Amino acid sequence: MLGVHGLAYHFSHDPAITEFMPHVAATSDRAEPYVWAIDSDHAPAYWFPRDCPRVTFWPVRPPDAGAAALLGGAGRVHAVEWAWLHRIREAQLYRYEFDAAPFRRWPPAAGYLVAEQAVRPLAVHPVGDLLAAHADAGIEIRLVPTLWPLADLVQRSGLEFSMIRMRNATRGSGVPPSTTITPVDHR
């Protein structure tokens, strides 16, 4: 679904973008230049620092026993590696809102929207505390040493999912021996 009242969204660490110009995204397998945005249902997958690898998943129909176990009672899960926790806590992220009219769905990926012309944001708002945004939306944050085993399970689960910036995911244990892991209080 497009955003509330026909809005499309873009997330950035830069709060001062006045116009978004079509470009070929470095991660795209297409040569066409676009302005990229996301719909409201998929926007929470972007409540992270830009390069943070993540696996997000949720049911779109009643899950089977294996998928239900993977969800662990959560309605939606966003998993990240422990090594990214400090950067998530420190990130300052901004949500840009656009009129959705110049955008069309980008068919290969659920939730992505593209415009072929320059667009100006209607508004920009700080997202604030990214962990609190997840908690307020009822999204479970799951911290793992490495995303790869979970990514493999999620792909076979039958759940709706998105895997973003996986090229940055850690292979192996994911937590250097010198890393101190501090429990997260989601209140």
Rosetta constraint file for C-alpha pairs under 8 A:
AtomPair CA 1 CA 39 HARMONIC 6.05 0.50
AtomPair CA 1 CA 40 HARMONIC 6.46 0.50
AtomPair CA 1 CA 41 HARMONIC 6.21 0.50
AtomPair CA 1 CA 111 HARMONIC 7.60 0.50
AtomPair CA 2 CA 6 HARMONIC 5.78 0.50
AtomPair CA 2 CA 7 HARMONIC 6.10 0.50
AtomPair CA 2 CA 8 HARMONIC 6.19 0.50
AtomPair CA 2 CA 38 HARMONIC 8.00 0.50
AtomPair CA 2 CA 39 HARMONIC 4.62 0.50
AtomPair CA 2 CA 40 HARMONIC 5.70 0.50
AtomPair CA 2 CA 41 HARMONIC 7.56 0.50
AtomPair CA 2 CA 100 HARMONIC 7.27 0.50
AtomPair CA 3 CA 7 HARMONIC 4.31 0.50
AtomPair CA 3 CA 8 HARMONIC 5.49 0.50
AtomPair CA 3 CA 9 HARMONIC 7.48 0.50
AtomPair CA 3 CA 39 HARMONIC 5.44 0.50
AtomPair CA 3 CA 40 HARMONIC 4.39 0.50
AtomPair CA 3 CA 41 HARMONIC 7.59 0.50
AtomPair CA 3 CA 100 HARMONIC 7.94 0.50
AtomPair CA 4 CA 40 HARMONIC 7.15 0.50
AtomPair CA 6 CA 99 HARMONIC 6.31 0.50
AtomPair CA 6 CA 100 HARMONIC 5.39 0.50
AtomPair CA 6 CA 101 HARMONIC 7.56 0.50
AtomPair CA 7 CA 39 HARMONIC 7.60 0.50
AtomPair CA 7 CA 40 HARMONIC 7.93 0.50
AtomPair CA 7 CA 97 HARMONIC 6.22 0.50
AtomPair CA 7 CA 98 HARMONIC 5.44 0.50
AtomPair CA 7 CA 99 HARMONIC 4.95 0.50
AtomPair CA 7 CA 100 HARMONIC 4.85 0.50
AtomPair CA 8 CA 37 HARMONIC 6.01 0.50
AtomPair CA 8 CA 38 HARMONIC 5.85 0.50
AtomPair CA 8 CA 39 HARMONIC 5.41 0.50
AtomPair CA 8 CA 40 HARMONIC 7.09 0.50
AtomPair CA 8 CA 97 HARMONIC 5.83 0.50
AtomPair CA 8 CA 98 HARMONIC 5.06 0.50
AtomPair CA 8 CA 99 HARMONIC 6.24 0.50
AtomPair CA 8 CA 100 HARMONIC 5.03 0.50
AtomPair CA 8 CA 103 HARMONIC 7.91 0.50
AtomPair CA 8 CA 113 HARMONIC 7.61 0.50
AtomPair CA 9 CA 37 HARMONIC 5.21 0.50
AtomPair CA 9 CA 38 HARMONIC 5.19 0.50
AtomPair CA 9 CA 39 HARMONIC 6.32 0.50
AtomPair CA 9 CA 40 HARMONIC 7.23 0.50
AtomPair CA 9 CA 43 HARMONIC 7.07 0.50
AtomPair CA 9 CA 95 HARMONIC 6.58 0.50
AtomPair CA 9 CA 96 HARMONIC 5.47 0.50
AtomPair CA 9 CA 97 HARMONIC 4.83 0.50
AtomPair CA 9 CA 98 HARMONIC 6.13 0.50
AtomPair CA 10 CA 36 HARMONIC 7.20 0.50
AtomPair CA 10 CA 37 HARMONIC 4.92 0.50
AtomPair CA 10 CA 38 HARMONIC 6.28 0.50
AtomPair CA 10 CA 95 HARMONIC 5.87 0.50
AtomPair CA 10 CA 96 HARMONIC 5.03 0.50
AtomPair CA 10 CA 97 HARMONIC 6.77 0.50
AtomPair CA 11 CA 46 HARMONIC 6.57 0.50
AtomPair CA 11 CA 47 HARMONIC 7.65 0.50
AtomPair CA 11 CA 93 HARMONIC 6.70 0.50
AtomPair CA 11 CA 94 HARMONIC 5.55 0.50
AtomPair CA 11 CA 95 HARMONIC 4.72 0.50
AtomPair CA 11 CA 96 HARMONIC 6.05 0.50
AtomPair CA 12 CA 50 HARMONIC 7.46 0.50
AtomPair CA 12 CA 93 HARMONIC 5.70 0.50
AtomPair CA 12 CA 94 HARMONIC 5.34 0.50
AtomPair CA 12 CA 95 HARMONIC 6.77 0.50
AtomPair CA 12 CA 96 HARMONIC 7.75 0.50
AtomPair CA 13 CA 49 HARMONIC 7.77 0.50
AtomPair CA 13 CA 50 HARMONIC 7.83 0.50
AtomPair CA 13 CA 91 HARMONIC 7.83 0.50
AtomPair CA 13 CA 92 HARMONIC 6.04 0.50
AtomPair CA 13 CA 93 HARMONIC 4.71 0.50
AtomPair CA 13 CA 94 HARMONIC 5.97 0.50
AtomPair CA 14 CA 93 HARMONIC 7.54 0.50
AtomPair CA 14 CA 94 HARMONIC 7.00 0.50
AtomPair CA 15 CA 93 HARMONIC 7.96 0.50
AtomPair CA 15 CA 94 HARMONIC 6.00 0.50
AtomPair CA 15 CA 124 HARMONIC 7.05 0.50
AtomPair CA 15 CA 126 HARMONIC 7.95 0.50
AtomPair CA 18 CA 120 HARMONIC 6.06 0.50
AtomPair CA 18 CA 121 HARMONIC 6.74 0.50
AtomPair CA 19 CA 118 HARMONIC 6.66 0.50
AtomPair CA 19 CA 119 HARMONIC 5.76 0.50
AtomPair CA 19 CA 120 HARMONIC 4.57 0.50
AtomPair CA 19 CA 121 HARMONIC 6.84 0.50
AtomPair CA 20 CA 35 HARMONIC 6.37 0.50
AtomPair CA 20 CA 118 HARMONIC 5.49 0.50
AtomPair CA 20 CA 119 HARMONIC 5.29 0.50
AtomPair CA 20 CA 120 HARMONIC 6.21 0.50
AtomPair CA 20 CA 121 HARMONIC 7.90 0.50
AtomPair CA 21 CA 34 HARMONIC 7.53 0.50
AtomPair CA 21 CA 35 HARMONIC 6.05 0.50
AtomPair CA 21 CA 117 HARMONIC 6.88 0.50
AtomPair CA 21 CA 118 HARMONIC 4.53 0.50
AtomPair CA 21 CA 119 HARMONIC 6.81 0.50
AtomPair CA 22 CA 33 HARMONIC 4.92 0.50
AtomPair CA 22 CA 34 HARMONIC 4.09 0.50
AtomPair CA 22 CA 35 HARMONIC 4.49 0.50
AtomPair CA 22 CA 36 HARMONIC 7.97 0.50
AtomPair CA 22 CA 115 HARMONIC 7.31 0.50
AtomPair CA 22 CA 116 HARMONIC 6.07 0.50
AtomPair CA 22 CA 117 HARMONIC 6.13 0.50
AtomPair CA 22 CA 118 HARMONIC 6.04 0.50
AtomPair CA 23 CA 32 HARMONIC 7.61 0.50
AtomPair CA 23 CA 33 HARMONIC 4.11 0.50
AtomPair CA 23 CA 34 HARMONIC 5.18 0.50
AtomPair CA 23 CA 35 HARMONIC 6.52 0.50
AtomPair CA 24 CA 28 HARMONIC 6.94 0.50
AtomPair CA 24 CA 30 HARMONIC 7.46 0.50
AtomPair CA 24 CA 31 HARMONIC 6.18 0.50
AtomPair CA 24 CA 32 HARMONIC 6.09 0.50
AtomPair CA 24 CA 33 HARMONIC 4.37 0.50
AtomPair CA 24 CA 34 HARMONIC 6.35 0.50
AtomPair CA 25 CA 33 HARMONIC 7.50 0.50
AtomPair CA 25 CA 34 HARMONIC 7.82 0.50
AtomPair CA 33 CA 116 HARMONIC 6.81 0.50
AtomPair CA 34 CA 114 HARMONIC 5.68 0.50
AtomPair CA 34 CA 115 HARMONIC 5.48 0.50
AtomPair CA 34 CA 116 HARMONIC 5.05 0.50
AtomPair CA 34 CA 117 HARMONIC 7.36 0.50
AtomPair CA 35 CA 114 HARMONIC 5.46 0.50
AtomPair CA 35 CA 115 HARMONIC 5.04 0.50
AtomPair CA 35 CA 116 HARMONIC 6.44 0.50
AtomPair CA 35 CA 117 HARMONIC 7.22 0.50
AtomPair CA 35 CA 118 HARMONIC 7.05 0.50
AtomPair CA 35 CA 119 HARMONIC 7.59 0.50
AtomPair CA 36 CA 112 HARMONIC 7.15 0.50
AtomPair CA 36 CA 113 HARMONIC 5.92 0.50
AtomPair CA 36 CA 114 HARMONIC 4.85 0.50
AtomPair CA 36 CA 115 HARMONIC 6.79 0.50
AtomPair CA 37 CA 112 HARMONIC 6.03 0.50
AtomPair CA 37 CA 113 HARMONIC 4.96 0.50
AtomPair CA 37 CA 114 HARMONIC 6.16 0.50
AtomPair CA 38 CA 42 HARMONIC 6.44 0.50
AtomPair CA 38 CA 43 HARMONIC 5.83 0.50
AtomPair CA 38 CA 111 HARMONIC 5.51 0.50
AtomPair CA 38 CA 112 HARMONIC 4.72 0.50
AtomPair CA 38 CA 113 HARMONIC 5.47 0.50
AtomPair CA 39 CA 43 HARMONIC 5.95 0.50
AtomPair CA 39 CA 111 HARMONIC 5.20 0.50
AtomPair CA 39 CA 112 HARMONIC 6.57 0.50
AtomPair CA 39 CA 113 HARMONIC 7.01 0.50
AtomPair CA 40 CA 44 HARMONIC 7.79 0.50
AtomPair CA 40 CA 111 HARMONIC 7.95 0.50
AtomPair CA 41 CA 111 HARMONIC 7.10 0.50
AtomPair CA 42 CA 46 HARMONIC 7.87 0.50
AtomPair CA 42 CA 110 HARMONIC 7.89 0.50
AtomPair CA 42 CA 111 HARMONIC 5.56 0.50
AtomPair CA 43 CA 47 HARMONIC 7.37 0.50
AtomPair CA 44 CA 134 HARMONIC 7.50 0.50
AtomPair CA 45 CA 56 HARMONIC 6.68 0.50
AtomPair CA 45 CA 78 HARMONIC 7.38 0.50
AtomPair CA 45 CA 162 HARMONIC 7.70 0.50
AtomPair CA 46 CA 50 HARMONIC 7.74 0.50
AtomPair CA 47 CA 93 HARMONIC 7.50 0.50
AtomPair CA 47 CA 127 HARMONIC 7.70 0.50
AtomPair CA 47 CA 130 HARMONIC 6.02 0.50
AtomPair CA 47 CA 133 HARMONIC 7.84 0.50
AtomPair CA 47 CA 134 HARMONIC 7.92 0.50
AtomPair CA 48 CA 52 HARMONIC 6.36 0.50
AtomPair CA 48 CA 88 HARMONIC 6.12 0.50
AtomPair CA 48 CA 91 HARMONIC 7.59 0.50
AtomPair CA 48 CA 93 HARMONIC 7.74 0.50
AtomPair CA 48 CA 130 HARMONIC 6.85 0.50
AtomPair CA 49 CA 87 HARMONIC 7.05 0.50
AtomPair CA 49 CA 88 HARMONIC 6.17 0.50
AtomPair CA 49 CA 91 HARMONIC 6.10 0.50
AtomPair CA 49 CA 93 HARMONIC 7.35 0.50
AtomPair CA 51 CA 165 HARMONIC 6.07 0.50
AtomPair CA 51 CA 168 HARMONIC 7.08 0.50
AtomPair CA 52 CA 80 HARMONIC 7.64 0.50
AtomPair CA 52 CA 84 HARMONIC 6.78 0.50
AtomPair CA 52 CA 164 HARMONIC 7.85 0.50
AtomPair CA 52 CA 165 HARMONIC 6.33 0.50
AtomPair CA 52 CA 168 HARMONIC 7.04 0.50
AtomPair CA 53 CA 80 HARMONIC 6.47 0.50
AtomPair CA 53 CA 81 HARMONIC 7.56 0.50
AtomPair CA 53 CA 147 HARMONIC 7.99 0.50
AtomPair CA 53 CA 163 HARMONIC 7.55 0.50
AtomPair CA 53 CA 164 HARMONIC 5.61 0.50
AtomPair CA 53 CA 165 HARMONIC 4.48 0.50
AtomPair CA 53 CA 166 HARMONIC 4.99 0.50
AtomPair CA 53 CA 167 HARMONIC 7.41 0.50
AtomPair CA 53 CA 168 HARMONIC 5.68 0.50
AtomPair CA 53 CA 169 HARMONIC 5.48 0.50
AtomPair CA 54 CA 78 HARMONIC 6.78 0.50
AtomPair CA 54 CA 79 HARMONIC 5.58 0.50
AtomPair CA 54 CA 80 HARMONIC 4.90 0.50
AtomPair CA 54 CA 81 HARMONIC 7.61 0.50
AtomPair CA 54 CA 147 HARMONIC 7.22 0.50
AtomPair CA 54 CA 163 HARMONIC 5.77 0.50
AtomPair CA 54 CA 164 HARMONIC 5.44 0.50
AtomPair CA 54 CA 165 HARMONIC 6.79 0.50
AtomPair CA 54 CA 166 HARMONIC 6.80 0.50
AtomPair CA 54 CA 169 HARMONIC 7.93 0.50
AtomPair CA 55 CA 78 HARMONIC 5.86 0.50
AtomPair CA 55 CA 79 HARMONIC 5.15 0.50
AtomPair CA 55 CA 80 HARMONIC 6.78 0.50
AtomPair CA 55 CA 147 HARMONIC 7.07 0.50
AtomPair CA 55 CA 150 HARMONIC 7.81 0.50
AtomPair CA 55 CA 151 HARMONIC 6.43 0.50
AtomPair CA 55 CA 161 HARMONIC 7.23 0.50
AtomPair CA 55 CA 162 HARMONIC 5.99 0.50
AtomPair CA 55 CA 163 HARMONIC 4.55 0.50
AtomPair CA 55 CA 164 HARMONIC 6.64 0.50
AtomPair CA 56 CA 76 HARMONIC 7.49 0.50
AtomPair CA 56 CA 77 HARMONIC 5.62 0.50
AtomPair CA 56 CA 78 HARMONIC 4.30 0.50
AtomPair CA 56 CA 79 HARMONIC 6.14 0.50
AtomPair CA 56 CA 161 HARMONIC 5.43 0.50
AtomPair CA 56 CA 162 HARMONIC 5.19 0.50
AtomPair CA 56 CA 163 HARMONIC 6.30 0.50
AtomPair CA 57 CA 76 HARMONIC 5.89 0.50
AtomPair CA 57 CA 77 HARMONIC 5.43 0.50
AtomPair CA 57 CA 78 HARMONIC 6.63 0.50
AtomPair CA 57 CA 154 HARMONIC 7.26 0.50
AtomPair CA 57 CA 159 HARMONIC 6.32 0.50
AtomPair CA 57 CA 160 HARMONIC 5.57 0.50
AtomPair CA 57 CA 161 HARMONIC 4.16 0.50
AtomPair CA 57 CA 162 HARMONIC 6.48 0.50
AtomPair CA 58 CA 71 HARMONIC 7.45 0.50
AtomPair CA 58 CA 75 HARMONIC 6.13 0.50
AtomPair CA 58 CA 76 HARMONIC 4.48 0.50
AtomPair CA 58 CA 77 HARMONIC 6.44 0.50
AtomPair CA 58 CA 159 HARMONIC 5.77 0.50
AtomPair CA 58 CA 160 HARMONIC 5.43 0.50
AtomPair CA 58 CA 161 HARMONIC 6.49 0.50
AtomPair CA 59 CA 63 HARMONIC 6.22 0.50
AtomPair CA 59 CA 75 HARMONIC 7.17 0.50
AtomPair CA 59 CA 76 HARMONIC 7.43 0.50
AtomPair CA 59 CA 159 HARMONIC 5.05 0.50
AtomPair CA 59 CA 160 HARMONIC 5.82 0.50
AtomPair CA 60 CA 159 HARMONIC 6.92 0.50
AtomPair CA 60 CA 160 HARMONIC 6.39 0.50
AtomPair CA 63 CA 67 HARMONIC 5.40 0.50
AtomPair CA 63 CA 68 HARMONIC 5.49 0.50
AtomPair CA 63 CA 158 HARMONIC 7.66 0.50
AtomPair CA 63 CA 159 HARMONIC 7.25 0.50
AtomPair CA 64 CA 68 HARMONIC 6.02 0.50
AtomPair CA 65 CA 69 HARMONIC 6.13 0.50
AtomPair CA 66 CA 70 HARMONIC 6.32 0.50
AtomPair CA 66 CA 157 HARMONIC 6.89 0.50
AtomPair CA 67 CA 71 HARMONIC 6.25 0.50
AtomPair CA 67 CA 157 HARMONIC 5.29 0.50
AtomPair CA 67 CA 158 HARMONIC 6.94 0.50
AtomPair CA 67 CA 159 HARMONIC 6.68 0.50
AtomPair CA 68 CA 72 HARMONIC 6.17 0.50
AtomPair CA 68 CA 73 HARMONIC 6.91 0.50
AtomPair CA 69 CA 73 HARMONIC 7.51 0.50
AtomPair CA 70 CA 154 HARMONIC 7.78 0.50
AtomPair CA 71 CA 75 HARMONIC 7.08 0.50
AtomPair CA 71 CA 76 HARMONIC 7.25 0.50
AtomPair CA 71 CA 77 HARMONIC 6.89 0.50
AtomPair CA 74 CA 139 HARMONIC 7.41 0.50
AtomPair CA 74 CA 140 HARMONIC 6.42 0.50
AtomPair CA 75 CA 138 HARMONIC 7.56 0.50
AtomPair CA 75 CA 139 HARMONIC 6.99 0.50
AtomPair CA 75 CA 140 HARMONIC 7.89 0.50
AtomPair CA 76 CA 138 HARMONIC 7.57 0.50
AtomPair CA 76 CA 139 HARMONIC 5.20 0.50
AtomPair CA 76 CA 140 HARMONIC 6.24 0.50
AtomPair CA 77 CA 139 HARMONIC 5.74 0.50
AtomPair CA 77 CA 140 HARMONIC 4.77 0.50
AtomPair CA 77 CA 141 HARMONIC 5.99 0.50
AtomPair CA 77 CA 142 HARMONIC 6.77 0.50
AtomPair CA 78 CA 139 HARMONIC 6.96 0.50
AtomPair CA 78 CA 140 HARMONIC 6.17 0.50
AtomPair CA 78 CA 141 HARMONIC 5.03 0.50
AtomPair CA 78 CA 142 HARMONIC 6.08 0.50
AtomPair CA 79 CA 141 HARMONIC 5.72 0.50
AtomPair CA 79 CA 142 HARMONIC 4.44 0.50
AtomPair CA 79 CA 143 HARMONIC 5.75 0.50
AtomPair CA 79 CA 144 HARMONIC 6.96 0.50
AtomPair CA 79 CA 147 HARMONIC 7.38 0.50
AtomPair CA 80 CA 84 HARMONIC 6.96 0.50
AtomPair CA 80 CA 85 HARMONIC 7.85 0.50
AtomPair CA 80 CA 141 HARMONIC 7.49 0.50
AtomPair CA 80 CA 142 HARMONIC 6.38 0.50
AtomPair CA 80 CA 143 HARMONIC 5.26 0.50
AtomPair CA 80 CA 144 HARMONIC 6.21 0.50
AtomPair CA 80 CA 146 HARMONIC 7.90 0.50
AtomPair CA 80 CA 147 HARMONIC 6.78 0.50
AtomPair CA 81 CA 85 HARMONIC 7.20 0.50
AtomPair CA 81 CA 143 HARMONIC 5.46 0.50
AtomPair CA 81 CA 144 HARMONIC 4.86 0.50
AtomPair CA 81 CA 145 HARMONIC 5.31 0.50
AtomPair CA 81 CA 146 HARMONIC 5.56 0.50
AtomPair CA 81 CA 147 HARMONIC 6.41 0.50
AtomPair CA 81 CA 169 HARMONIC 7.62 0.50
AtomPair CA 81 CA 170 HARMONIC 7.90 0.50
AtomPair CA 81 CA 174 HARMONIC 7.13 0.50
AtomPair CA 82 CA 143 HARMONIC 5.45 0.50
AtomPair CA 82 CA 144 HARMONIC 5.76 0.50
AtomPair CA 82 CA 145 HARMONIC 5.67 0.50
AtomPair CA 82 CA 146 HARMONIC 7.93 0.50
AtomPair CA 82 CA 174 HARMONIC 7.59 0.50
AtomPair CA 82 CA 175 HARMONIC 6.89 0.50
AtomPair CA 82 CA 181 HARMONIC 7.46 0.50
AtomPair CA 83 CA 145 HARMONIC 7.55 0.50
AtomPair CA 83 CA 174 HARMONIC 7.16 0.50
AtomPair CA 83 CA 175 HARMONIC 6.38 0.50
AtomPair CA 83 CA 179 HARMONIC 7.99 0.50
AtomPair CA 84 CA 88 HARMONIC 6.18 0.50
AtomPair CA 85 CA 89 HARMONIC 6.20 0.50
AtomPair CA 86 CA 90 HARMONIC 6.23 0.50
AtomPair CA 87 CA 91 HARMONIC 5.83 0.50
AtomPair CA 88 CA 130 HARMONIC 6.72 0.50
AtomPair CA 88 CA 131 HARMONIC 7.57 0.50
AtomPair CA 89 CA 129 HARMONIC 7.00 0.50
AtomPair CA 89 CA 130 HARMONIC 6.82 0.50
AtomPair CA 89 CA 131 HARMONIC 7.07 0.50
AtomPair CA 91 CA 130 HARMONIC 7.64 0.50
AtomPair CA 92 CA 126 HARMONIC 7.35 0.50
AtomPair CA 92 CA 127 HARMONIC 7.47 0.50
AtomPair CA 92 CA 128 HARMONIC 6.79 0.50
AtomPair CA 92 CA 129 HARMONIC 7.93 0.50
AtomPair CA 93 CA 126 HARMONIC 5.97 0.50
AtomPair CA 93 CA 127 HARMONIC 5.61 0.50
AtomPair CA 93 CA 128 HARMONIC 7.00 0.50
AtomPair CA 94 CA 124 HARMONIC 6.44 0.50
AtomPair CA 94 CA 125 HARMONIC 5.46 0.50
AtomPair CA 94 CA 126 HARMONIC 4.33 0.50
AtomPair CA 94 CA 127 HARMONIC 5.39 0.50
AtomPair CA 95 CA 124 HARMONIC 5.53 0.50
AtomPair CA 95 CA 125 HARMONIC 5.22 0.50
AtomPair CA 95 CA 126 HARMONIC 6.16 0.50
AtomPair CA 95 CA 127 HARMONIC 6.20 0.50
AtomPair CA 96 CA 121 HARMONIC 6.09 0.50
AtomPair CA 96 CA 122 HARMONIC 7.54 0.50
AtomPair CA 96 CA 123 HARMONIC 5.89 0.50
AtomPair CA 96 CA 124 HARMONIC 4.44 0.50
AtomPair CA 96 CA 125 HARMONIC 6.62 0.50
AtomPair CA 97 CA 121 HARMONIC 5.56 0.50
AtomPair CA 97 CA 122 HARMONIC 5.57 0.50
AtomPair CA 97 CA 123 HARMONIC 5.28 0.50
AtomPair CA 97 CA 124 HARMONIC 6.23 0.50
AtomPair CA 98 CA 119 HARMONIC 7.63 0.50
AtomPair CA 98 CA 120 HARMONIC 7.04 0.50
AtomPair CA 98 CA 121 HARMONIC 4.90 0.50
AtomPair CA 98 CA 122 HARMONIC 5.33 0.50
AtomPair CA 98 CA 123 HARMONIC 7.34 0.50
AtomPair CA 99 CA 121 HARMONIC 7.70 0.50
AtomPair CA 99 CA 122 HARMONIC 6.95 0.50
AtomPair CA 102 CA 115 HARMONIC 5.68 0.50
AtomPair CA 102 CA 116 HARMONIC 7.89 0.50
AtomPair CA 102 CA 117 HARMONIC 7.67 0.50
AtomPair CA 102 CA 119 HARMONIC 7.87 0.50
AtomPair CA 103 CA 113 HARMONIC 5.75 0.50
AtomPair CA 103 CA 114 HARMONIC 5.08 0.50
AtomPair CA 103 CA 115 HARMONIC 4.48 0.50
AtomPair CA 103 CA 116 HARMONIC 7.81 0.50
AtomPair CA 104 CA 113 HARMONIC 5.36 0.50
AtomPair CA 104 CA 114 HARMONIC 5.47 0.50
AtomPair CA 104 CA 115 HARMONIC 6.49 0.50
AtomPair CA 105 CA 111 HARMONIC 7.24 0.50
AtomPair CA 105 CA 112 HARMONIC 6.01 0.50
AtomPair CA 105 CA 113 HARMONIC 4.49 0.50
AtomPair CA 105 CA 114 HARMONIC 6.34 0.50
AtomPair CA 106 CA 110 HARMONIC 7.62 0.50
AtomPair CA 106 CA 111 HARMONIC 7.79 0.50
AtomPair CA 106 CA 112 HARMONIC 5.48 0.50
AtomPair CA 106 CA 113 HARMONIC 5.32 0.50
AtomPair CA 106 CA 114 HARMONIC 6.11 0.50
AtomPair CA 107 CA 112 HARMONIC 7.89 0.50
AtomPair CA 115 CA 119 HARMONIC 7.80 0.50
AtomPair CA 127 CA 133 HARMONIC 7.37 0.50
AtomPair CA 128 CA 132 HARMONIC 7.95 0.50
AtomPair CA 128 CA 133 HARMONIC 7.34 0.50
AtomPair CA 129 CA 133 HARMONIC 6.19 0.50
AtomPair CA 130 CA 134 HARMONIC 6.43 0.50
AtomPair CA 131 CA 135 HARMONIC 6.29 0.50
AtomPair CA 131 CA 141 HARMONIC 7.73 0.50
AtomPair CA 131 CA 186 HARMONIC 7.13 0.50
AtomPair CA 132 CA 136 HARMONIC 5.94 0.50
AtomPair CA 132 CA 186 HARMONIC 6.85 0.50
AtomPair CA 132 CA 187 HARMONIC 7.78 0.50
AtomPair CA 133 CA 137 HARMONIC 6.21 0.50
AtomPair CA 134 CA 138 HARMONIC 6.23 0.50
AtomPair CA 134 CA 139 HARMONIC 5.03 0.50
AtomPair CA 134 CA 140 HARMONIC 6.94 0.50
AtomPair CA 134 CA 141 HARMONIC 7.24 0.50
AtomPair CA 135 CA 139 HARMONIC 5.74 0.50
AtomPair CA 135 CA 140 HARMONIC 6.90 0.50
AtomPair CA 135 CA 186 HARMONIC 6.64 0.50
AtomPair CA 135 CA 187 HARMONIC 7.88 0.50
AtomPair CA 145 CA 170 HARMONIC 7.99 0.50
AtomPair CA 145 CA 173 HARMONIC 5.61 0.50
AtomPair CA 145 CA 174 HARMONIC 4.41 0.50
AtomPair CA 145 CA 175 HARMONIC 5.57 0.50
AtomPair CA 146 CA 169 HARMONIC 6.71 0.50
AtomPair CA 146 CA 170 HARMONIC 5.48 0.50
AtomPair CA 146 CA 171 HARMONIC 6.45 0.50
AtomPair CA 146 CA 172 HARMONIC 6.74 0.50
AtomPair CA 146 CA 173 HARMONIC 6.09 0.50
AtomPair CA 146 CA 174 HARMONIC 4.77 0.50
AtomPair CA 146 CA 175 HARMONIC 7.88 0.50
AtomPair CA 147 CA 151 HARMONIC 5.94 0.50
AtomPair CA 147 CA 169 HARMONIC 6.37 0.50
AtomPair CA 147 CA 170 HARMONIC 7.21 0.50
AtomPair CA 148 CA 152 HARMONIC 6.25 0.50
AtomPair CA 148 CA 169 HARMONIC 7.46 0.50
AtomPair CA 148 CA 170 HARMONIC 7.88 0.50
AtomPair CA 148 CA 171 HARMONIC 7.25 0.50
AtomPair CA 149 CA 153 HARMONIC 6.49 0.50
AtomPair CA 150 CA 154 HARMONIC 6.04 0.50
AtomPair CA 151 CA 155 HARMONIC 6.14 0.50
AtomPair CA 151 CA 163 HARMONIC 7.61 0.50
AtomPair CA 152 CA 156 HARMONIC 6.71 0.50
AtomPair CA 153 CA 157 HARMONIC 6.14 0.50
AtomPair CA 154 CA 158 HARMONIC 7.52 0.50
AtomPair CA 154 CA 159 HARMONIC 6.87 0.50
AtomPair CA 154 CA 161 HARMONIC 7.24 0.50
AtomPair CA 155 CA 159 HARMONIC 7.73 0.50
AtomPair CA 155 CA 161 HARMONIC 7.59 0.50
AtomPair CA 165 CA 169 HARMONIC 7.35 0.50
AtomPair CA 170 CA 174 HARMONIC 5.22 0.50
AtomPair CA 175 CA 179 HARMONIC 6.42 0.50
